[in-house]
Amino acid sequence: MSPIFASIILIFAAFMFT
């Protein structure tokens, strides 16, 4: 998995948990 795709998932998860 590319680091860019991983960053998008991390950002999306941050929005979900806030």
ABEGO torsion letter per residue (X at the ends): XBAAAAAAAAAAAAAAAX
